[in-house]
Amino acid sequence: MPLVTGLTHKTWMVFPSVNSTVALDKITRAVLAEGFANVSVDKKLGTLTTQQETTGSGRPQTLRVVVRNDAKGSRVDAVFILPPGQVAPGVSNNLCRVVNAAGQ
């Protein structure tokens, strides 16, 4: 029940023959294109963290992405966390679009 507990959306994908550094760079650009600000990237760890506050409640929504080497290329894991009482229509499509950016 999103009004009481909040929601977490997760997805992951493996991109054969895509270097993890290249994948992280592409995902960073995709996140910026989606309108996120204050994007924090740690290239050494292969992580991207950002928050957005679009409701006026003062409770930000958090996006975390981890890119790591995989035997076949790179694996990208993404999590979008909504605080209790917030909903985000279309978040699944948007999250998949960000992850798919690694392979484009």
Rosetta constraint file for C-alpha pairs under 8 A:
AtomPair CA 1 CA 5 HARMONIC 6.05 0.50
AtomPair CA 1 CA 6 HARMONIC 7.19 0.50
AtomPair CA 2 CA 6 HARMONIC 4.51 0.50
AtomPair CA 2 CA 7 HARMONIC 5.82 0.50
AtomPair CA 2 CA 84 HARMONIC 5.67 0.50
AtomPair CA 2 CA 85 HARMONIC 5.78 0.50
AtomPair CA 2 CA 86 HARMONIC 6.78 0.50
AtomPair CA 2 CA 87 HARMONIC 7.13 0.50
AtomPair CA 3 CA 84 HARMONIC 5.12 0.50
AtomPair CA 3 CA 85 HARMONIC 3.87 0.50
AtomPair CA 3 CA 86 HARMONIC 6.78 0.50
AtomPair CA 4 CA 84 HARMONIC 5.28 0.50
AtomPair CA 4 CA 85 HARMONIC 6.37 0.50
AtomPair CA 5 CA 83 HARMONIC 7.42 0.50
AtomPair CA 5 CA 84 HARMONIC 5.01 0.50
AtomPair CA 5 CA 85 HARMONIC 7.75 0.50
AtomPair CA 6 CA 81 HARMONIC 7.64 0.50
AtomPair CA 6 CA 82 HARMONIC 5.47 0.50
AtomPair CA 6 CA 83 HARMONIC 4.61 0.50
AtomPair CA 6 CA 84 HARMONIC 3.66 0.50
AtomPair CA 6 CA 85 HARMONIC 6.41 0.50
AtomPair CA 6 CA 86 HARMONIC 6.90 0.50
AtomPair CA 7 CA 81 HARMONIC 6.02 0.50
AtomPair CA 7 CA 82 HARMONIC 5.07 0.50
AtomPair CA 7 CA 83 HARMONIC 6.73 0.50
AtomPair CA 7 CA 84 HARMONIC 7.17 0.50
AtomPair CA 7 CA 87 HARMONIC 7.87 0.50
AtomPair CA 8 CA 79 HARMONIC 6.78 0.50
AtomPair CA 8 CA 80 HARMONIC 5.74 0.50
AtomPair CA 8 CA 81 HARMONIC 4.56 0.50
AtomPair CA 8 CA 82 HARMONIC 6.17 0.50
AtomPair CA 9 CA 79 HARMONIC 5.62 0.50
AtomPair CA 9 CA 80 HARMONIC 5.10 0.50
AtomPair CA 9 CA 81 HARMONIC 6.47 0.50
AtomPair CA 9 CA 91 HARMONIC 7.77 0.50
AtomPair CA 9 CA 92 HARMONIC 7.00 0.50
AtomPair CA 10 CA 77 HARMONIC 7.52 0.50
AtomPair CA 10 CA 78 HARMONIC 5.70 0.50
AtomPair CA 10 CA 79 HARMONIC 4.51 0.50
AtomPair CA 10 CA 80 HARMONIC 6.51 0.50
AtomPair CA 11 CA 77 HARMONIC 5.99 0.50
AtomPair CA 11 CA 78 HARMONIC 5.48 0.50
AtomPair CA 11 CA 79 HARMONIC 6.74 0.50
AtomPair CA 11 CA 95 HARMONIC 7.50 0.50
AtomPair CA 11 CA 96 HARMONIC 7.08 0.50
AtomPair CA 11 CA 99 HARMONIC 7.98 0.50
AtomPair CA 12 CA 75 HARMONIC 7.11 0.50
AtomPair CA 12 CA 76 HARMONIC 5.38 0.50
AtomPair CA 12 CA 77 HARMONIC 4.26 0.50
AtomPair CA 12 CA 78 HARMONIC 6.13 0.50
AtomPair CA 12 CA 99 HARMONIC 7.28 0.50
AtomPair CA 13 CA 75 HARMONIC 5.74 0.50
AtomPair CA 13 CA 76 HARMONIC 5.43 0.50
AtomPair CA 13 CA 77 HARMONIC 6.77 0.50
AtomPair CA 13 CA 99 HARMONIC 7.25 0.50
AtomPair CA 13 CA 100 HARMONIC 7.87 0.50
AtomPair CA 14 CA 70 HARMONIC 7.52 0.50
AtomPair CA 14 CA 72 HARMONIC 7.53 0.50
AtomPair CA 14 CA 73 HARMONIC 7.08 0.50
AtomPair CA 14 CA 74 HARMONIC 5.68 0.50
AtomPair CA 14 CA 75 HARMONIC 4.30 0.50
AtomPair CA 14 CA 76 HARMONIC 6.35 0.50
AtomPair CA 15 CA 72 HARMONIC 7.21 0.50
AtomPair CA 15 CA 73 HARMONIC 5.65 0.50
AtomPair CA 15 CA 74 HARMONIC 5.24 0.50
AtomPair CA 15 CA 75 HARMONIC 6.23 0.50
AtomPair CA 15 CA 76 HARMONIC 7.91 0.50
AtomPair CA 15 CA 102 HARMONIC 7.36 0.50
AtomPair CA 15 CA 103 HARMONIC 6.12 0.50
AtomPair CA 16 CA 72 HARMONIC 4.78 0.50
AtomPair CA 16 CA 73 HARMONIC 4.28 0.50
AtomPair CA 16 CA 74 HARMONIC 6.47 0.50
AtomPair CA 17 CA 72 HARMONIC 6.32 0.50
AtomPair CA 17 CA 73 HARMONIC 4.47 0.50
AtomPair CA 17 CA 74 HARMONIC 7.34 0.50
AtomPair CA 18 CA 22 HARMONIC 6.92 0.50
AtomPair CA 18 CA 23 HARMONIC 6.46 0.50
AtomPair CA 18 CA 73 HARMONIC 5.10 0.50
AtomPair CA 18 CA 74 HARMONIC 5.84 0.50
AtomPair CA 18 CA 102 HARMONIC 7.68 0.50
AtomPair CA 18 CA 103 HARMONIC 6.88 0.50
AtomPair CA 19 CA 23 HARMONIC 6.17 0.50
AtomPair CA 19 CA 69 HARMONIC 7.50 0.50
AtomPair CA 19 CA 73 HARMONIC 6.05 0.50
AtomPair CA 19 CA 74 HARMONIC 6.14 0.50
AtomPair CA 20 CA 24 HARMONIC 6.12 0.50
AtomPair CA 20 CA 46 HARMONIC 7.53 0.50
AtomPair CA 20 CA 67 HARMONIC 6.03 0.50
AtomPair CA 20 CA 68 HARMONIC 5.87 0.50
AtomPair CA 20 CA 69 HARMONIC 5.80 0.50
AtomPair CA 20 CA 73 HARMONIC 7.24 0.50
AtomPair CA 20 CA 74 HARMONIC 5.20 0.50
AtomPair CA 20 CA 75 HARMONIC 7.76 0.50
AtomPair CA 21 CA 25 HARMONIC 6.33 0.50
AtomPair CA 21 CA 43 HARMONIC 7.20 0.50
AtomPair CA 21 CA 46 HARMONIC 7.42 0.50
AtomPair CA 22 CA 26 HARMONIC 6.26 0.50
AtomPair CA 22 CA 102 HARMONIC 7.51 0.50
AtomPair CA 23 CA 27 HARMONIC 6.16 0.50
AtomPair CA 23 CA 67 HARMONIC 7.19 0.50
AtomPair CA 23 CA 74 HARMONIC 7.37 0.50
AtomPair CA 23 CA 101 HARMONIC 7.72 0.50
AtomPair CA 23 CA 102 HARMONIC 4.36 0.50
AtomPair CA 23 CA 103 HARMONIC 7.00 0.50
AtomPair CA 24 CA 28 HARMONIC 6.08 0.50
AtomPair CA 24 CA 43 HARMONIC 7.66 0.50
AtomPair CA 24 CA 46 HARMONIC 6.73 0.50
AtomPair CA 24 CA 47 HARMONIC 7.73 0.50
AtomPair CA 24 CA 48 HARMONIC 7.91 0.50
AtomPair CA 24 CA 67 HARMONIC 6.24 0.50
AtomPair CA 24 CA 102 HARMONIC 6.90 0.50
AtomPair CA 25 CA 29 HARMONIC 6.46 0.50
AtomPair CA 26 CA 30 HARMONIC 6.30 0.50
AtomPair CA 26 CA 101 HARMONIC 5.94 0.50
AtomPair CA 26 CA 102 HARMONIC 5.38 0.50
AtomPair CA 26 CA 104 HARMONIC 7.85 0.50
AtomPair CA 27 CA 31 HARMONIC 6.12 0.50
AtomPair CA 27 CA 98 HARMONIC 6.08 0.50
AtomPair CA 27 CA 99 HARMONIC 6.64 0.50
AtomPair CA 27 CA 101 HARMONIC 5.61 0.50
AtomPair CA 27 CA 102 HARMONIC 5.61 0.50
AtomPair CA 28 CA 32 HARMONIC 6.32 0.50
AtomPair CA 28 CA 39 HARMONIC 7.93 0.50
AtomPair CA 28 CA 41 HARMONIC 7.80 0.50
AtomPair CA 28 CA 48 HARMONIC 7.34 0.50
AtomPair CA 29 CA 33 HARMONIC 6.16 0.50
AtomPair CA 30 CA 34 HARMONIC 6.27 0.50
AtomPair CA 30 CA 98 HARMONIC 5.61 0.50
AtomPair CA 30 CA 101 HARMONIC 6.31 0.50
AtomPair CA 31 CA 35 HARMONIC 6.77 0.50
AtomPair CA 31 CA 36 HARMONIC 5.98 0.50
AtomPair CA 31 CA 98 HARMONIC 6.32 0.50
AtomPair CA 32 CA 36 HARMONIC 5.31 0.50
AtomPair CA 32 CA 37 HARMONIC 6.83 0.50
AtomPair CA 32 CA 39 HARMONIC 7.71 0.50
AtomPair CA 36 CA 50 HARMONIC 6.86 0.50
AtomPair CA 36 CA 51 HARMONIC 6.91 0.50
AtomPair CA 36 CA 52 HARMONIC 6.08 0.50
AtomPair CA 37 CA 50 HARMONIC 6.94 0.50
AtomPair CA 37 CA 51 HARMONIC 7.14 0.50
AtomPair CA 37 CA 52 HARMONIC 6.85 0.50
AtomPair CA 38 CA 50 HARMONIC 6.04 0.50
AtomPair CA 38 CA 51 HARMONIC 7.06 0.50
AtomPair CA 39 CA 48 HARMONIC 6.98 0.50
AtomPair CA 39 CA 49 HARMONIC 6.03 0.50
AtomPair CA 39 CA 50 HARMONIC 4.66 0.50
AtomPair CA 39 CA 51 HARMONIC 7.53 0.50
AtomPair CA 40 CA 48 HARMONIC 5.63 0.50
AtomPair CA 40 CA 49 HARMONIC 5.22 0.50
AtomPair CA 40 CA 50 HARMONIC 6.10 0.50
AtomPair CA 41 CA 46 HARMONIC 7.56 0.50
AtomPair CA 41 CA 47 HARMONIC 5.77 0.50
AtomPair CA 41 CA 48 HARMONIC 4.46 0.50
AtomPair CA 41 CA 49 HARMONIC 6.56 0.50
AtomPair CA 42 CA 46 HARMONIC 5.78 0.50
AtomPair CA 42 CA 47 HARMONIC 5.25 0.50
AtomPair CA 42 CA 48 HARMONIC 6.45 0.50
AtomPair CA 43 CA 47 HARMONIC 6.55 0.50
AtomPair CA 46 CA 66 HARMONIC 5.72 0.50
AtomPair CA 46 CA 67 HARMONIC 5.07 0.50
AtomPair CA 46 CA 68 HARMONIC 6.32 0.50
AtomPair CA 47 CA 64 HARMONIC 7.35 0.50
AtomPair CA 47 CA 65 HARMONIC 5.68 0.50
AtomPair CA 47 CA 66 HARMONIC 4.57 0.50
AtomPair CA 47 CA 67 HARMONIC 6.34 0.50
AtomPair CA 48 CA 63 HARMONIC 7.99 0.50
AtomPair CA 48 CA 64 HARMONIC 5.77 0.50
AtomPair CA 48 CA 65 HARMONIC 5.06 0.50
AtomPair CA 48 CA 66 HARMONIC 6.50 0.50
AtomPair CA 49 CA 62 HARMONIC 7.36 0.50
AtomPair CA 49 CA 63 HARMONIC 5.78 0.50
AtomPair CA 49 CA 64 HARMONIC 4.60 0.50
AtomPair CA 49 CA 65 HARMONIC 6.48 0.50
AtomPair CA 50 CA 62 HARMONIC 5.91 0.50
AtomPair CA 50 CA 63 HARMONIC 5.35 0.50
AtomPair CA 50 CA 64 HARMONIC 6.67 0.50
AtomPair CA 51 CA 60 HARMONIC 5.83 0.50
AtomPair CA 51 CA 61 HARMONIC 5.39 0.50
AtomPair CA 51 CA 62 HARMONIC 4.40 0.50
AtomPair CA 51 CA 63 HARMONIC 6.08 0.50
AtomPair CA 52 CA 60 HARMONIC 5.26 0.50
AtomPair CA 52 CA 61 HARMONIC 5.28 0.50
AtomPair CA 52 CA 62 HARMONIC 6.65 0.50
AtomPair CA 53 CA 57 HARMONIC 7.64 0.50
AtomPair CA 53 CA 58 HARMONIC 6.55 0.50
AtomPair CA 53 CA 59 HARMONIC 6.40 0.50
AtomPair CA 53 CA 60 HARMONIC 4.36 0.50
AtomPair CA 53 CA 61 HARMONIC 6.06 0.50
AtomPair CA 54 CA 60 HARMONIC 7.55 0.50
AtomPair CA 55 CA 59 HARMONIC 7.98 0.50
AtomPair CA 55 CA 86 HARMONIC 7.93 0.50
AtomPair CA 59 CA 83 HARMONIC 6.80 0.50
AtomPair CA 60 CA 82 HARMONIC 7.74 0.50
AtomPair CA 60 CA 83 HARMONIC 7.40 0.50
AtomPair CA 61 CA 80 HARMONIC 7.25 0.50
AtomPair CA 61 CA 81 HARMONIC 5.74 0.50
AtomPair CA 61 CA 82 HARMONIC 5.09 0.50
AtomPair CA 61 CA 83 HARMONIC 6.61 0.50
AtomPair CA 62 CA 79 HARMONIC 8.00 0.50
AtomPair CA 62 CA 80 HARMONIC 5.68 0.50
AtomPair CA 62 CA 81 HARMONIC 5.11 0.50
AtomPair CA 62 CA 82 HARMONIC 6.92 0.50
AtomPair CA 63 CA 78 HARMONIC 7.23 0.50
AtomPair CA 63 CA 79 HARMONIC 5.76 0.50
AtomPair CA 63 CA 80 HARMONIC 4.49 0.50
AtomPair CA 63 CA 81 HARMONIC 6.45 0.50
AtomPair CA 64 CA 78 HARMONIC 5.68 0.50
AtomPair CA 64 CA 79 HARMONIC 5.25 0.50
AtomPair CA 64 CA 80 HARMONIC 6.53 0.50
AtomPair CA 65 CA 76 HARMONIC 6.98 0.50
AtomPair CA 65 CA 77 HARMONIC 5.64 0.50
AtomPair CA 65 CA 78 HARMONIC 4.35 0.50
AtomPair CA 65 CA 79 HARMONIC 6.49 0.50
AtomPair CA 66 CA 76 HARMONIC 5.77 0.50
AtomPair CA 66 CA 77 HARMONIC 5.25 0.50
AtomPair CA 66 CA 78 HARMONIC 6.49 0.50
AtomPair CA 67 CA 74 HARMONIC 6.64 0.50
AtomPair CA 67 CA 75 HARMONIC 5.72 0.50
AtomPair CA 67 CA 76 HARMONIC 4.57 0.50
AtomPair CA 67 CA 77 HARMONIC 6.54 0.50
AtomPair CA 68 CA 74 HARMONIC 5.60 0.50
AtomPair CA 68 CA 75 HARMONIC 5.41 0.50
AtomPair CA 68 CA 76 HARMONIC 6.67 0.50
AtomPair CA 69 CA 73 HARMONIC 6.03 0.50
AtomPair CA 69 CA 74 HARMONIC 4.61 0.50
AtomPair CA 69 CA 75 HARMONIC 6.25 0.50
AtomPair CA 70 CA 74 HARMONIC 4.78 0.50
AtomPair CA 70 CA 75 HARMONIC 5.73 0.50
AtomPair CA 76 CA 99 HARMONIC 6.59 0.50
AtomPair CA 76 CA 102 HARMONIC 7.89 0.50
AtomPair CA 77 CA 99 HARMONIC 7.65 0.50
AtomPair CA 78 CA 95 HARMONIC 7.37 0.50
AtomPair CA 78 CA 99 HARMONIC 7.04 0.50
AtomPair CA 80 CA 95 HARMONIC 7.50 0.50
AtomPair CA 82 CA 86 HARMONIC 6.11 0.50
AtomPair CA 82 CA 87 HARMONIC 6.92 0.50
AtomPair CA 82 CA 88 HARMONIC 7.85 0.50
AtomPair CA 90 CA 94 HARMONIC 6.33 0.50
AtomPair CA 91 CA 95 HARMONIC 5.90 0.50
AtomPair CA 92 CA 96 HARMONIC 6.17 0.50
AtomPair CA 93 CA 97 HARMONIC 6.14 0.50
AtomPair CA 94 CA 98 HARMONIC 6.34 0.50
AtomPair CA 95 CA 99 HARMONIC 6.38 0.50
AtomPair CA 96 CA 100 HARMONIC 5.93 0.50
AtomPair CA 97 CA 101 HARMONIC 6.29 0.50
AtomPair CA 98 CA 102 HARMONIC 7.73 0.50
AtomPair CA 100 CA 104 HARMONIC 6.96 0.50
